[in-house]
């Protein structure tokens, strides 16, 4: 079983949580010294202009903001006697010395999506923040209120009290193809209003593909330079519309940056604005995509499952007391349809679950020991801390 978990393409289908791989820029006090209108004025940039990137930057730049998040962290205290403190802590050191508090500041990016002051950024940019300050390109500064943050998709929404703010246009990330232009604007390493450009390198990158196991996302891959501090900033197309939210880098890699597709980010932002939270439907099944090699590996293992086919999506585990367990799903079931949609990959199962409202019936057709079974499962909210 351990060999299977290590080498096969496993999905915690709708059981994904924890960890992060973001690109906000942090420095301690000791080391620092619905679519919205494109209303920035002027014509939209076009590829017929030799300066289309500069035109995009001039049009969209005013709506890209710097986000300064301040958080207080505790560090272990030291007593007046370092030898005693080292070996015995405070047991023999006299009066109890409380932990010391230290102020830490992080810098990220964001972009304004409404004239009323709604700003999209990454959840990890504002995670644990005591205060959030939003700085516009024109120098104006506003105190920001975090309306909500969703660590599962790494999207957060900040609200500032201001009128007639510049805004971005939200584009369409579903129609992206590799090779299209990509432009990133943000505040990498504290360098305000930095612009980089490249192309869309790939689409549909799963978190598991890039070592981010806890995010329910397909990422856009780009070679436009993304560095710490770019987190939450926009990835733009050649017309200046936002197609993604820059979020992740892979340490040690060059030309590998990742962004959350704007279609997904917009859906999450709308829920955060409306309710302050996000629904994440959960079944509680662990899936693996069958191949002849995986079939043989399972049949030779001691997990108690025998598989008679070498393709399809197999349930290898069910979480206790989960919606899947309550519906009667079993390890060894092979999912063939979800809501009358033929299933070939685990991603398709997760996509169908994500679009099902909490508590609503989800119809699954499974192959169980050669016979067809019809089961109804009602997704619930993903439990906090689930793995």
C-alpha positions as CSV (number, residue, x, y, z in Angstrom):
1,X,0.0,0.0,0.0
2,X,2.8,2.4,0.9
3,X,4.4,1.7,-2.5
4,X,1.1,2.4,-4.2
5,X,0.7,5.7,-2.3
6,X,4.2,6.7,-3.2
7,X,4.2,6.0,-6.9
8,X,0.7,6.1,-8.2
9,X,-1.2,9.3,-9.1
10,X,-3.3,9.5,-6.0
11,X,-6.0,12.1,-5.3
12,X,-7.5,13.0,-2.0
13,X,-10.6,13.8,-4.0
14,X,-12.2,16.5,-2.1
15,X,-10.0,15.9,1.0
16,X,-7.3,18.5,0.2
17,X,-6.0,20.9,2.9
18,X,-2.9,22.4,4.7
19,X,0.5,23.6,3.8
20,X,1.2,26.4,1.3
21,X,3.5,27.4,-1.5
22,X,3.1,31.1,-1.9
23,X,5.1,34.1,-2.9
24,X,4.4,36.9,-0.5
25,X,7.4,38.7,0.8
26,X,7.9,38.8,4.6
27,X,10.4,40.8,6.6
28,X,10.6,41.2,10.4
29,X,10.8,44.5,12.2
30,X,14.4,43.8,12.8
31,X,15.3,43.3,9.1
32,X,13.2,46.0,7.6
33,X,14.1,49.4,7.9
34,X,-20.0,39.2,-11.7
35,X,-17.5,41.1,-14.1
36,X,-16.5,44.5,-13.2
37,X,-16.1,47.3,-15.8
38,X,-12.8,48.2,-17.4
39,X,-13.1,51.9,-16.7
40,X,-9.5,53.2,-16.6
41,X,-10.1,55.3,-19.7
42,X,-8.6,55.2,-23.2
43,X,-8.7,52.4,-25.8
44,X,-7.9,48.9,-24.9
45,X,-4.3,47.8,-25.8
46,X,-4.1,45.6,-28.9
47,X,-1.3,43.5,-30.4
48,X,-1.2,45.7,-33.4
49,X,0.6,48.3,-31.3
50,X,4.4,47.8,-30.9
51,X,4.1,49.1,-27.4
52,X,1.1,47.0,-26.3
53,X,2.8,45.9,-23.1
54,X,3.5,49.5,-22.0
55,X,-0.1,50.4,-22.9
56,X,-1.4,47.5,-20.7
57,X,0.7,48.7,-17.8
58,X,-0.4,52.3,-18.2
59,X,-4.1,51.2,-18.3
60,X,-4.1,48.6,-15.6
61,X,-1.2,49.7,-13.3
62,X,-3.2,52.2,-11.3
63,X,-5.6,49.4,-10.2
64,X,-2.7,47.2,-8.9
65,X,-1.9,47.8,-5.2
66,X,0.7,47.0,-2.6
67,X,-0.6,45.2,0.5
68,X,1.4,45.7,3.7
69,X,0.2,43.2,6.3
70,X,1.4,43.5,9.9
71,X,1.3,40.6,12.3
72,X,2.5,40.0,15.9
73,X,4.4,36.8,16.6
74,X,5.7,35.4,19.8
75,X,9.3,34.2,20.3
76,X,10.6,32.2,23.3
77,X,11.8,34.4,26.2
78,X,15.2,34.1,27.8
79,X,15.9,34.3,31.6
80,X,18.6,36.3,33.3
81,X,20.7,33.1,33.6
82,X,21.3,31.6,30.1
83,X,22.9,28.4,31.5
84,X,19.9,27.6,33.7
85,X,17.5,28.7,30.9
86,X,19.2,26.4,28.5
87,X,19.0,23.2,30.6
88,X,16.0,23.8,32.8
89,X,13.8,26.5,31.1
90,X,12.0,28.5,33.8
91,X,12.0,25.7,36.4
92,X,14.8,27.3,38.4
93,X,15.0,30.7,36.9
94,X,13.0,32.7,39.4
95,X,10.0,34.7,38.1
96,X,8.3,33.5,35.0
97,X,9.3,35.5,31.9
98,X,6.6,35.7,29.3
99,X,7.3,35.1,25.6
100,X,8.6,38.1,23.7
101,X,6.4,39.7,21.0
102,X,7.9,40.7,17.7
103,X,6.2,42.6,14.9
104,X,6.5,41.0,11.5
105,X,5.5,42.7,8.2
106,X,4.7,41.1,4.9
107,X,4.4,42.7,1.5
108,X,2.1,41.3,-1.2
109,X,0.1,42.6,-4.2
110,X,-3.5,42.8,-5.1
111,X,-5.9,44.4,-7.7
112,X,-9.1,46.4,-7.4
113,X,-12.1,44.8,-8.9
114,X,-14.8,47.4,-8.0
115,X,-15.0,51.2,-7.6
116,X,-16.4,50.5,-4.1
117,X,-13.0,49.2,-3.0
118,X,-13.0,45.4,-3.3
119,X,-9.6,44.0,-3.8
120,X,-8.5,40.5,-4.6
121,X,-5.3,39.1,-3.2
122,X,-3.9,35.8,-1.9
123,X,-5.1,34.4,1.4
124,X,-1.5,33.8,2.6
125,X,-0.7,37.5,2.1
126,X,-3.2,38.4,4.9
127,X,-3.0,35.2,7.0
128,X,-2.9,36.1,10.7
129,X,-2.6,39.8,10.0
130,X,-3.4,42.3,12.8
131,X,-3.7,45.1,10.3
132,X,-3.7,45.5,6.5
133,X,-2.6,48.7,4.7
134,X,-3.3,49.1,0.9
135,X,-1.1,51.5,-1.1
136,X,-2.1,52.6,-4.6
137,X,0.3,53.5,-7.4
138,X,-0.6,57.2,-7.0
139,X,0.6,57.1,-3.4
140,X,-2.8,57.0,-1.7
141,X,-2.9,54.7,1.3
142,X,-6.0,53.1,3.0
143,X,-6.6,50.9,5.9
144,X,-8.0,47.6,4.6
145,X,-10.6,45.2,6.1
146,X,-10.2,41.5,5.2
147,X,-13.7,40.4,4.3
148,X,-12.7,36.8,4.1
149,X,-9.8,34.5,3.2
150,X,-10.0,31.0,1.8
151,X,-6.8,29.0,2.4
152,X,-8.0,26.1,0.3
153,X,-7.9,28.2,-2.9
154,X,-5.5,30.9,-1.5
155,X,-7.9,33.7,-2.4
156,X,-8.8,36.7,-0.1
157,X,-10.8,39.8,-0.5
158,X,-9.9,43.1,1.1
159,X,-12.3,46.1,1.3
160,X,-11.1,49.8,1.5
161,X,-13.4,52.8,2.1
162,X,-12.8,54.9,-1.0
163,X,-14.7,56.2,-4.0
164,X,-14.1,56.3,-7.8
165,X,-11.2,53.9,-7.6
166,X,-9.5,52.6,-10.7
167,X,-10.4,49.0,-11.5
168,X,-9.3,46.1,-13.7
169,X,-11.2,44.1,-16.2
170,X,-11.6,40.4,-15.4
171,X,-11.0,38.2,-18.5
172,X,-11.7,34.6,-19.4
173,X,-9.2,32.0,-18.2
174,X,-11.1,29.0,-19.6
175,X,-10.0,29.8,-23.2
176,X,-6.3,30.2,-22.5
177,X,-3.8,28.2,-24.6
178,X,-0.1,27.9,-24.2
179,X,1.9,30.4,-26.1
180,X,-0.3,33.4,-25.4
181,X,1.2,36.6,-23.9
182,X,1.3,36.9,-20.1
183,X,2.1,40.1,-18.2
184,X,2.6,40.3,-14.4
185,X,2.4,43.4,-12.3
186,X,3.2,43.5,-8.6
187,X,5.6,44.3,-5.9
188,X,8.3,41.6,-5.9
189,X,10.9,41.9,-3.0
190,X,9.3,45.2,-2.0
191,X,10.1,46.8,-5.5
192,X,6.8,48.6,-6.2
193,X,5.0,48.5,-9.6
194,X,7.4,45.9,-11.2
195,X,6.3,44.6,-14.6
196,X,7.4,41.3,-16.1
197,X,6.3,39.6,-19.3
198,X,6.3,36.2,-20.9
199,X,3.9,33.6,-22.1
200,X,1.4,31.1,-20.8
201,X,3.5,28.0,-20.5
202,X,0.8,25.6,-19.6
203,X,-2.8,25.4,-18.3
204,X,-4.5,22.9,-16.0
205,X,-1.6,22.3,-13.7
206,X,-3.0,20.4,-10.6
207,X,-1.5,21.2,-7.2
208,X,-0.3,17.7,-7.0
209,X,1.7,18.3,-10.2
210,X,3.8,21.1,-8.7
211,X,4.0,19.8,-5.1
212,X,1.1,21.8,-3.6
213,X,-1.1,19.1,-2.2
214,X,-3.6,21.3,-0.3
215,X,-5.1,23.5,-3.0
216,X,-8.3,22.6,-5.0
217,X,-7.1,24.4,-8.1
218,X,-5.9,24.1,-11.6
219,X,-3.0,26.5,-12.0
220,X,-1.9,28.6,-15.0
221,X,1.8,28.1,-15.5
222,X,3.8,31.1,-16.9
223,X,7.4,32.0,-17.5
224,X,6.7,35.7,-16.6
225,X,8.9,36.3,-13.6
226,X,7.1,35.9,-10.3
227,X,9.0,36.5,-7.1
228,X,8.2,36.9,-3.4
229,X,5.9,39.9,-3.1
230,X,4.1,39.2,-6.4
231,X,1.5,37.2,-4.5
232,X,-2.0,38.4,-5.2
233,X,-1.1,40.5,-8.1
234,X,-2.7,40.1,-11.6
235,X,-1.6,38.0,-14.5
236,X,-2.8,39.8,-17.6
237,X,-3.4,39.0,-21.3
238,X,-2.3,41.2,-24.2
239,X,-5.5,43.2,-24.0
240,X,-5.0,44.1,-20.3
241,X,-7.7,41.8,-18.8
242,X,-6.8,39.8,-15.7
243,X,-6.6,36.1,-16.5
244,X,-5.0,34.9,-13.2
245,X,-3.9,35.7,-9.7
246,X,-0.2,35.2,-9.2
247,X,0.4,32.9,-6.3
248,X,3.2,30.4,-6.3
249,X,6.8,29.8,-7.2
250,X,8.9,26.7,-7.0
251,X,12.1,27.3,-5.0
252,X,15.2,26.8,-7.1
253,X,13.3,26.8,-10.4
254,X,13.6,29.4,-13.1
255,X,10.8,30.4,-15.5
256,X,8.2,28.5,-13.5
257,X,5.5,30.7,-12.0
258,X,1.9,29.8,-11.2
259,X,-1.4,31.7,-11.1
260,X,-4.9,30.9,-10.0
261,X,-7.3,31.1,-13.0
262,X,-9.4,34.3,-12.7
263,X,-12.7,32.3,-13.4
264,X,-12.0,30.4,-10.2
265,X,-10.8,33.4,-8.2
266,X,-13.8,35.5,-9.2
267,X,-16.2,32.7,-8.0
268,X,-14.4,32.5,-4.7
269,X,-14.3,36.3,-4.3
270,X,-18.0,36.6,-4.9
271,X,-18.7,34.2,-2.0
272,X,-16.2,36.0,0.3
273,X,-17.8,39.3,-0.4
274,X,-21.3,38.0,0.1
275,X,-20.8,35.7,3.1
276,X,-17.2,35.9,4.2
277,X,-16.7,32.1,3.7
278,X,-16.5,29.7,0.8
279,X,-18.3,26.4,0.3
280,X,-16.1,23.4,-0.5
281,X,-18.2,20.3,-1.2
282,X,-16.6,17.2,0.3
283,X,-17.2,13.4,-0.3
284,X,-14.5,11.8,1.7
285,X,-13.1,9.4,-0.9
286,X,-9.5,8.7,-2.0
287,X,-9.2,8.0,-5.7
288,X,-6.6,6.5,-8.0
289,X,-6.7,6.4,-11.8
290,X,-6.2,2.8,-13.0
291,X,-3.6,1.7,-15.4
292,X,-2.4,-1.9,-16.1
293,X,0.6,-1.3,-13.8
294,X,-1.5,0.1,-11.0
295,X,-4.1,-2.7,-11.4
296,X,-1.3,-5.3,-10.9
297,X,0.2,-3.3,-8.0
298,X,-3.2,-3.2,-6.2
299,X,-3.9,-6.9,-6.8
300,X,-0.5,-7.8,-5.4
301,X,-0.9,-5.6,-2.3
302,X,-2.5,-6.3,1.0
303,X,-5.1,-3.5,1.0
304,X,-8.0,-6.0,0.5
305,X,-9.1,-4.9,-3.0
306,X,-9.1,-6.9,-6.1
307,X,-9.5,-5.0,-9.4
308,X,-10.7,-6.7,-12.6
309,X,-10.1,-3.8,-15.0
310,X,-7.1,-1.7,-15.9
311,X,-8.8,1.7,-16.5
312,X,-11.2,3.9,-14.7
313,X,-11.3,5.8,-11.4
314,X,-11.0,3.5,-8.4
315,X,-12.0,4.3,-4.8
316,X,-9.2,3.0,-2.6
317,X,-10.4,4.5,0.7
318,X,-13.4,6.1,2.4
319,X,-13.2,8.5,5.3
320,X,-15.2,7.5,8.4
321,X,-18.6,9.2,8.8
322,X,-18.1,11.0,5.5
323,X,-20.9,11.6,3.0
324,X,-19.4,8.8,0.9
325,X,-19.6,6.4,3.8
326,X,-23.1,7.4,4.6
327,X,-24.1,6.9,0.9
328,X,-22.8,3.3,0.9
329,X,-19.7,3.8,-1.3
330,X,-17.0,1.1,-0.7
331,X,-13.3,0.7,-1.4
332,X,-13.0,-1.1,-4.7
333,X,-15.9,0.7,-6.4
334,X,-15.0,2.1,-9.8
335,X,-16.7,5.3,-10.6
336,X,-18.1,5.3,-14.2
337,X,-20.5,8.3,-14.1
338,X,-21.3,11.3,-12.0
339,X,-24.7,13.0,-12.7
340,X,-24.8,11.1,-16.0
341,X,-21.4,12.5,-17.0
342,X,-19.0,9.7,-18.1
343,X,-15.9,9.6,-15.9
344,X,-12.4,8.8,-17.1
345,X,-10.2,10.8,-14.6
346,X,-10.2,11.7,-10.9
347,X,-10.1,15.3,-11.9
348,X,-13.5,14.9,-13.6
349,X,-14.9,13.5,-10.3
350,X,-13.6,16.5,-8.3
351,X,-14.9,19.0,-10.9
352,X,-18.4,17.5,-10.6
353,X,-18.3,17.6,-6.8
354,X,-17.1,21.2,-6.8
355,X,-20.1,22.3,-8.8
356,X,-22.6,20.6,-6.5
357,X,-24.2,22.7,-3.8
358,X,-23.8,21.5,-0.2
359,X,-26.5,19.0,0.7
360,X,-27.7,18.5,-2.9
361,X,-27.9,15.0,-4.3
362,X,-25.0,13.8,-6.4
363,X,-25.7,10.7,-8.5
364,X,-22.8,8.2,-8.8
365,X,-22.7,5.1,-11.0
366,X,-20.1,2.6,-9.9
367,X,-18.9,-0.8,-11.0
368,X,-18.8,-3.0,-7.9
369,X,-17.4,-6.5,-8.5
370,X,-18.7,-6.5,-12.1
371,X,-22.2,-5.2,-11.4
372,X,-23.6,-1.7,-11.8
373,X,-24.7,0.2,-8.7
374,X,-26.5,3.6,-8.5
375,X,-25.8,5.6,-5.4
376,X,-26.8,9.1,-4.2
377,X,-24.4,11.1,-2.1
378,X,-24.9,14.5,-0.6
379,X,-21.7,16.6,-0.3
380,X,-20.9,18.3,3.0
381,X,-18.6,21.2,3.8
382,X,-15.0,20.1,3.9
383,X,-14.0,19.6,7.5
384,X,-11.4,21.9,8.9
385,X,-8.1,20.2,9.2
386,X,-9.0,17.3,6.9
387,X,-6.2,15.6,5.0
